[in-house]
């Protein structure tokens, strides 16, 4: 058993936190645990349909990745687009380049991929084999793009660098082409872009959708990506690629993340259509007004509602600022990052409250805090029945993972109001 008051004593208030180094975890073990960058690399290659991933590492790394890809139709099952070069003690001692070259020849004869991602793991990075040079040599020998992606876990805390590095590696595939007026969608990981509000607005405005990376494309799509007029970045993992494309091809990008505040969404739309050199669609005014009306409705229903924030599809500090602006009161914020871009949102939160901060994925120890802080809501992944026993309602927000635009505001506010109503009923029932 843990002591809730002692756990709270370990956490710093937001006002005393300037960087993630000052944000303490409550236990050494996280739930559901961290995923290494190797998983992120596999997730990215999954969306490039005619490419192949070669995992270079220990049998454990090979098994971990193959087990994951076996459950994905996009990879093609047991004989699908994920293969491995398993290293032994000899390879670790004397290097693995010759084994990789031999395995690559077998892969080419059997799979005939359009592009190959050579994904290194921790042991390869430690022994120091030059996989970038190996990728260049294999590209020249076989006449197809071969890209090295480094996924050492000892330099990072989660799988996102693997996604970012794999996406960024795709830059080497791109040809310099005349502009065709299209937009690329970079960074979407969940759902179908075609189902989003943003997609509908663009299609009705006559804007052609080009590359969608990594949520579904071919190597040929990647090669044509530099024909776009604008890149739409919907997750930070795609920012390095967008910045390289801006520097080398002159293609501007608009950072259109899963924002929840109507004014921020409106600013994204305005920036996007300005970059496209097109008039702002008239329908956006009505969509913005609906979002603002929903925000006002939320303010009336949610003022004074206390909560603990866990993991959601939203940007942590932007979304918490949105909730605080509606009168909600955060007690604990769990986060995995605190960047310079978060400074304005952090300041706005601190103008009204000063919640405790801890690292994401601390749900096991946090259960001992509930009886001390008595939050009404928990946002993120937790056990709903355990929360109900404490008079706390779980806010379910995963459905927003495939949304972009003003639709996010309505979805988020409705989820919060539904959970707040449940929390009040739980507490009333407890009182009775």
Number of C-alpha atoms within 10 A of each C-alpha: 5 12 12 17 13 11 16 20 11 15 19 18 20 21 16 12 14 13 11 15 9 14 25 15 19 20 15 7 13 16 14 11 11 12 13 22 30 29 21 21 28 26 24 22 27 25 19 24 20 20 23 25 25 22 28 24 23 20 15 10 21 21 14 13 20 21 14 15 23 17 12 13 10 17 26 15 16 13 10 17 24 25 19 23 22 18 19 13 9 9 16 17 9 10 18 23 15 11 14 20 16 11 15 19 12 11 18 14 9 9 14 14 18 18 23 25 23 26 26 23 23 20 16 24 17 11 14 12 17 14 22 15 12 19 20 14 14 19 16 12 9 12 11 16 20 27 26 21 27 22 28 20 18 13 10 13 13 18 20 20 23 27 25 23 22 30 24 20 16 20 20 12 19 18 14 13 13 12 13 12 15 19 25 24 24 26 25 25 21 15 14 15 20 12 12 18 17 17 20 14 17 16 12 11 14 11 16 17 17 23 26 24 25 25 22 19 19 18 20 15 18 22 18 17 28 30 22 22 22 25 30 23 22 20 18 17 22 25 22 16 23 27 17 14 21 16 11 12 17 13 20 18 23 19 18 24 21 24 26 28 21 25 13 16 23 18 11 19 20 18 17 23 17 12 16 17 11 13 10 17 14 8 10 16 12 10 17 19 13 17 25 18 15 19 24 14 15 21 19 13 19 21 15 15 21 22 26 25 23 21 20 18 17 19 17 22 23 23 21 22 23 21 26 24 17 21 19 22 24 24 18 26 23 22 20 14 15 17 11 9 10 14 14 13 17 21 15 17 24 16 11 14 17 19 20 22 27 26 19 22 25 22 20 15 20 19 16 18 19 18 13 12 16 15 23 27 25 26 21 21 19 20 11 14 12 13 19 17 12 18 23 27 28 27 25 19 20 16 15 20 17 19 26 23 28 28 22 26 27 19 17 23 24 18 16 24 19 15 21 23 14 20 23 17 14 19 16 11 10 11 7 6
